């Protein structure tokens, strides 16, 4: 028998080896090319799903950890991804003391803005960072503004809680009362805008992220003062329209959807959910029924938006946009607009995940999960407790037929996407997590209180055949959990 490799010249052997390595890498390259960028809060379709992506199921500080890098300052802004760049917002405390910002006349006029959170003791640097996706190294870092926050924030929040958004040419970052900034992807400041100072309920801070469609950037400004929604030209920052909102403080990010050939902006709110015409800001429809302190962002699929809240009550509405007009509480004026409703176990902070025809959401900020049919509102399972995870501010995400739920205790549970609860893995990292994950291709990015992590398949372990344990895992569910009643 001829030993083929011994019969090859060194040059031929090198070419043969290189071709084999290229063959091994083709699936990864193809996956990265097909996977869309995670360019905004809640991902490419603003529903928490990363299409065509397949991140790892298991990881730790020693396994499937491509890199981790410390992030200066504090921020709950989730990372956004565009090709080879990761963009983050953070607030870095300086050594400069903040002046006394207590204004009794403001608190007298707005009693719900009384201080109950963290008070600003030092001037903050509001910073935007661009990191290299392959290495985690900082490509550029710019201070958008240096100032003392005019009021406090929640004990568990930060002064950089709104996520950036990019269209591949521009990067938009809002620090709320500390300014809105537009950069190109090389870090050049294009324009900036000051929309004023919010007076948030209990001084609990700010966190609504921008939404973008075409050349229109949308910002909501719900607080204890004069609330509004505003549309800006993304190229210049010029104001296109502004509508007042009869709303108290809320933190939900607006959702831009298409219905009937036109785009509209759906905004969750304590007083009412509203749909605005993106072209001119006209209110198209509105619906009451949400709870106090609305935070979860709406999600959308096939002409239906799902809106929920869960502080001091529970509310979930499935709204058919084609039938939505005027006051949806008037069934005669808007027949068929409210497809179904649900009134238990809805989230306070985390936004829902809409994955195919399943709607995943957590009870308040806890580890109790419910999954409903998005078509009918039928409960597929839940409420069911997710053991091993404790306290959740991060919103769940989905990819590769799996659901990822990240806890404040550093653990991430990986669930099989389906009509019953199957826990595939429990992963632990040496950090705490309040930001929501970002996923693209085979990579998942987790921003902790101290570090940014890139979780990706270990090339060595990928080359090995599946273990017997893994084969068994794919045949049988790892764990099933009884319902919480």
ZAMARMI-951069 format. One line per 8 residues: their letters; for each residue x, y, z of C-alpha. Coordinates in steps of 0.2 Angstrom, whole numbers, plus 2048, in hexadecimal, padded with zeros to 3 digits. Example, Ala and Ser with C-alpha at 12.3 -4.5 7.8 and 13.67 -1.06 7.14 Angstrom:
2
as = 83E/7EA/827  844/7FB/824
***
This chain:
485
xxxxxxxx = 800/800/800  807/811/7FB  808/81E/809  801/82D/800  808/83A/80C  819/833/80A  818/833/7F7  813/846/7F7
xxxxxxxx = 820/854/7F6  821/860/804  818/86D/7FA  80A/861/7F5  808/85C/807  807/86E/80C  7FA/872/7FF  7F0/862/804
xxxxxxxx = 7F0/866/816  7EB/878/813  7DD/873/808  7D7/867/816  7D8/875/823  7CE/880/817  7C1/873/816  7C0/872/829
xxxxxxxx = 7BE/885/82A  7B1/887/81C  7A2/883/827  7A7/890/834  7AA/89D/826  79A/899/81E  791/89B/82E  799/8AB/832
xxxxxxxx = 794/8B2/821  782/8AC/822  77F/8B2/834  779/8C4/835  781/8D1/840  77A/8D4/851  779/8E7/84E  76C/8EC/85B
xxxxxxxx = 764/8E9/86B  75B/8D8/86A  764/8D3/85A  762/8D4/847  74E/8D2/848  74D/8DA/859  745/8CA/860  754/8C2/869
xxxxxxxx = 758/8B5/85B  768/8B3/852  763/8AB/841  770/89F/839  77B/89F/849  781/890/853  78A/895/863  791/889/86F
xxxxxxxx = 786/880/87C  794/87E/889  7A1/88A/88F  7AB/88F/89F  7BB/899/8A3  7C4/88A/89B  7B9/884/88D  7B3/88D/87D
xxxxxxxx = 7B9/89D/884  7C2/8A6/875  7C6/8B5/87F  7C1/8C1/88D  7C6/8D3/88F  7C3/8DF/89D  7B7/8ED/899  7BA/8FE/8A2
xxxxxxxx = 7AD/906/8AD  79B/8FF/8AE  78D/8FD/8A1  77F/8F1/89E  77E/8F6/88C  77E/8E6/882  78C/8E4/875  787/8E6/862
xxxxxxxx = 791/8DD/854  795/8E3/842  7A0/8D8/839  7B1/8D8/841  7AD/8E5/84E  7A4/8E5/85F  79D/8F5/866  79A/8F9/878
xxxxxxxx = 795/908/883  79B/90A/895  79C/918/8A3  7AD/91A/8AC  7AD/923/8BC  7BB/930/8BD  7C3/937/8CD  7BA/947/8CB
xxxxxxxx = 7AD/949/8D9  79B/94D/8D3  793/95C/8DA  783/95B/8E5  776/958/8D8  767/957/8E4  759/964/8DE  74B/963/8EA
xxxxxxxx = 740/96E/8DF  741/960/8D1  73D/952/8DD  72F/95C/8E5  727/95E/8D3  72B/94C/8CF  729/942/8DF  72C/931/8D5
xxxxxxxx = 73E/938/8D0  743/937/8E2  754/930/8E5  755/91D/8E9  763/916/8DF  775/919/8DD  77A/92C/8DD  788/933/8D2
xxxxxxxx = 797/936/8DD  7A3/939/8CF  7A4/940/8BE  7A2/932/8B1  7AA/92F/8A0  79D/929/893  7A7/91E/888  7A4/915/877
xxxxxxxx = 7B0/906/873  7B3/8FC/863  7BB/8EB/866  7C3/8DF/859  7B8/8D0/858  7C6/8C4/856  7D1/8C9/864  7C6/8D4/870
xxxxxxxx = 7D3/8E2/86E  7CD/8F4/86F  7CE/8FC/85D  7C8/90D/863  7C1/915/872  7B9/926/873  7B2/930/882  7A1/937/87C
xxxxxxxx = 79F/942/88B  7A6/945/89C  79A/94B/8A9  791/948/8B9  781/93F/8B7  773/94B/8BC  76A/93D/8C6  76D/92B/8CC
xxxxxxxx = 769/91A/8C5  762/90A/8CC  76D/900/8D8  76F/8F2/8CB  770/8FE/8BC  77E/909/8B4  77F/919/8AB  782/910/89B
xxxxxxxx = 774/904/899  76D/907/888  774/8FC/87A  77C/904/86A  775/901/858  77E/901/847  779/900/835  78B/8FB/830
xxxxxxxx = 790/90D/82C  78A/917/83B  78B/912/84E  77E/91B/859  780/91B/86C  775/923/878  779/927/88A  768/92E/88D
xxxxxxxx = 769/93F/896  77C/93F/893  77A/940/880  777/936/870  786/934/864  788/92E/852  799/927/84D  7A0/91F/83D
xxxxxxxx = 7A7/90D/840  7B8/914/840  7B4/91E/850  7B2/930/848  7A4/93A/850  797/93F/843  78B/948/84E  784/949/860
xxxxxxxx = 773/94F/868  76E/953/879  75B/94F/87C  75B/956/88E  75B/94F/89F  74F/941/8A4  747/940/8B6  745/92D/8B8
xxxxxxxx = 73A/925/8C5  743/923/8D5  753/929/8CD  754/917/8C5  75D/91C/8B6  75B/91A/8A3  75D/90C/897  752/90D/887
xxxxxxxx = 75C/909/877  75A/911/866  751/90A/857  756/90C/845  74D/90A/834  754/911/824  75A/923/828  74F/925/837
xxxxxxxx = 755/923/849  748/922/857  74A/926/869  73E/925/877  73F/931/886  733/92B/893  735/932/8A5  72D/93C/8B2
xxxxxxxx = 72E/94C/8A8  728/950/897  729/93F/88E  72B/93E/87B  730/933/86C  73C/93B/85F  742/936/84E  753/93C/847
xxxxxxxx = 75B/93B/837  769/92F/83A  775/938/82E  774/949/837  76B/948/847  75E/954/840  74D/952/848  73F/94A/83D
xxxxxxxx = 731/94A/848  72D/94A/85B  71D/944/864  719/947/876  715/937/881  70A/936/890  715/92A/898  71E/929/8A9
xxxxxxxx = 730/921/8A9  732/911/89F  741/909/898  73B/8FF/889  744/900/878  739/905/869  736/8F8/85C  735/8FC/849
xxxxxxxx = 72A/8F1/83F  722/8F0/82E  70F/8EE/82B  705/8F1/81C  714/8F8/812  718/905/81F  724/905/82E  71D/909/840
xxxxxxxx = 726/90B/851  71E/901/85F  722/907/870  71E/8FF/880  719/90A/88F  711/90A/8A0  702/914/89A  700/90D/889
xxxxxxxx = 708/903/87B  708/90E/86B  70C/90C/859  713/91B/850  715/91E/83D  727/91F/83A  725/92B/82C  71D/939/837
xxxxxxxx = 71B/934/849  708/933/848  700/927/854  6F8/918/84B  6F1/90E/85A  6F3/90C/86C  6EF/8FF/87A  6EE/900/88D
xxxxxxxx = 6F1/8F2/899  704/8F2/89D  70B/8F3/8AE  715/900/8B7  728/902/8B2  727/8FB/8A1  738/8F4/89C  736/8E5/890
xxxxxxxx = 738/8E9/87D  72A/8E3/871  72E/8D5/865  726/8D2/854  722/8C4/848  717/8C2/838  70E/8D2/83C  70B/8CF/84E
xxxxxxxx = 714/8D9/85C  715/8D2/86E  716/8DE/87C  718/8DA/88F  71C/8E1/8A0  71D/8DA/8B1  720/8E6/8C0  711/8E7/8CC
xxxxxxxx = 706/8DC/8C0  708/8D2/8B1  703/8D6/89F  706/8CF/88D  6FD/8D4/87D  6FF/8CC/86C  6FA/8DA/860  6F5/8D7/84D
xxxxxxxx = 6FC/8E7/845  6F1/8E5/835  6E2/8E8/840  6EA/8F4/84C  6E2/906/84B  6DC/912/858  6D9/90C/86A  6DB/8F9/86A
xxxxxxxx = 6D1/8F8/87A  6C2/8FC/86F  6BE/8EB/866  6B2/8F3/85A  6BE/900/854  6CD/8F4/853  6C5/8E2/851  6D2/8D4/851
xxxxxxxx = 6E0/8DF/856  6E3/8D7/867  6E6/8C5/862  6E9/8BE/874  6EE/8C4/885  6F7/8BC/894  6F8/8C2/8A6  705/8B9/8B0
xxxxxxxx = 717/8B6/8B3  71D/8C4/8A7  72E/8CC/8A8  733/8DC/8B1  744/8E0/8A9  749/8D2/89C  741/8D3/88B  739/8C4/884
xxxxxxxx = 740/8B8/877  735/8B5/867  73D/8A5/85F  733/89E/850  721/89C/857  726/89C/86A  727/8AA/876  733/8A8/884
xxxxxxxx = 732/8B4/893  737/8B4/8A6  72D/8B8/8B5  732/8C9/8BC  746/8C8/8BD  745/8B6/8C3  74A/8A5/8BD  738/8A0/8B9
xxxxxxxx = 735/89D/8A6  725/89C/89C  724/898/88A  714/89B/880  70F/898/86E  710/8A9/865  702/8A5/85A  6F5/8A0/867
xxxxxxxx = 6FB/8A5/878  6FA/893/87D  706/88F/88C  713/882/885  71B/881/896  71E/88B/8A5  71F/893/8B1  72E/888/8B4
xxxxxxxx = 73D/88C/8BF  74F/88C/8B7  75A/884/8C5  76C/88A/8C7  769/89C/8C1  764/8AA/8CC  75E/8BC/8C8  75C/8C1/8B6
xxxxxxxx = 75D/8D2/8AE  764/8CC/89D  758/8C7/88F  758/8B6/889  75E/8B2/877  75C/8A4/86B  768/89C/85E  76B/88B/856
xxxxxxxx = 75B/883/85D  760/889/86F  75B/896/87C  768/89F/886  763/8A6/897  770/8B0/8A0  770/8B3/8B3  777/8C0/8BF
xxxxxxxx = 781/8B2/8C8  78C/8AF/8B9  783/8A0/8B3  77B/89D/8A2  76E/88F/89F  76C/888/88D  75B/881/889  755/878/87A
xxxxxxxx = 749/882/870  739/879/870  728/875/878  72F/86E/888  73D/873/894  74D/86A/891  75D/871/899  76C/86D/88E
xxxxxxxx = 77A/875/899  77E/881/8A7  78D/88C/8A4  797/896/8B1  7A2/8A5/8AF  7AB/8AF/8BC  7A1/8BF/8BA  78F/8C6/8BC
xxxxxxxx = 784/8C9/8AD  776/8D6/8AB  779/8DA/898  771/8D0/88B  77B/8C4/880  77F/8C8/86E  781/8B9/861  788/8B8/850
xxxxxxxx = 78E/8A8/847  796/89C/853  79A/8AA/860  790/8B1/86F  796/8C1/877  792/8C3/88A  795/8D3/893  798/8D1/8A5
xxxxxxxx = 79B/8DD/8B3  7AD/8DC/8B0  7B1/8D4/8A0  7AB/8D1/88E  7AB/8BF/889  7AC/8B7/878  7A5/8A5/879  7A9/89B/869
xxxxxxxx = 7AD/889/865  7BE/883/86A  7C7/87E/859  7CF/86F/861  7BF/869/869  7B6/86C/858  7C2/860/850  7BE/852/85C
xxxxxxxx = 7AF/846/859  7A0/849/864  7A2/841/875  797/832/87A  78F/83E/888  78B/84B/87B  783/83E/86F  779/838/87E
xxxxxxxx = 774/84B/881  76E/84D/870  763/83E/871  75B/841/882  757/851/88C  764/855/899  757/85C/8A5  745/85E/8A7
xxxxx = 73D/869/8B4  72C/869/8BC  720/878/8BA  720/885/8C8  70E/887/8CE
***
